[in-house]
């Protein structure tokens, strides 16, 4: 067992908290494995939403550089192996889930921590939070999908500016630029994030999952191929119990009871 993450089971959704607050929730190998196991357990256990956040005053400061210090090693670290073993699988796992993942950025999100948040489906941030592409300060590139997400969300000019300068991007500006969904007063962050997780988890999660996959596929699809993808997804949705319930509840003027199937 490890206490490097905390998992709160809320029935059909889970809240996962990165829990190394003395290190600004920076990743060591143990926390990587624990987070991956918690997300996999949520997927395999039939959960319908995940809320990811951090303990203490920060969300995540990225990699714990103390674990990758060349001065303490026989030679330079193989950071490519670190990415392939830990960060890339984590991003792929989050993006592959067929239900929403909400990230509540409660404080500084730096390096891989910033880009971990961008791998999630909806990012909420406390107004005091900042996003920092800190890689250039130590001679690295934005990993954890950062060099892929940033230009798609912000455009090449802003992506390069953030990556080259490592200037902190305040939460409100991140919202204004379209990097995240919403910046909230600090005291409202977790209230709204939990309400959103509850709403998604009780919503038509088959359709939400297909919406997620369709939007993600648009980054590489041609319009012709994507129209076919939409048709296939709509066929699945149209055959679902959630669609039948949604139509019935609309016509009967009552609240729907979705089952995610």
Secondary structure, 3 states (H helix, E strand, C coil): CCCCEEEEECCCCEEEEECCHHHCCCECHHHHHHHHHHHHHHHHCCCCEEEEEECCCEEECCECHHHHCHHHCCCCCCHHHHHHHHHHHHHHHHHHCCCEEEEEECCEEECHHHHHHHHCCEEEEECCCEEECHHHHHCCCCCCCHHHHHHHHHCHHHHHHHHHHCCCEEHHHHHHHCCCCEEECHHHHHHHHHHHHHHHHCCCHHHHHHHHHHHHHCCCCCHHHHHHHHHHHHHHHHCCHHHHHHHHHHHCCCCCCCCCC
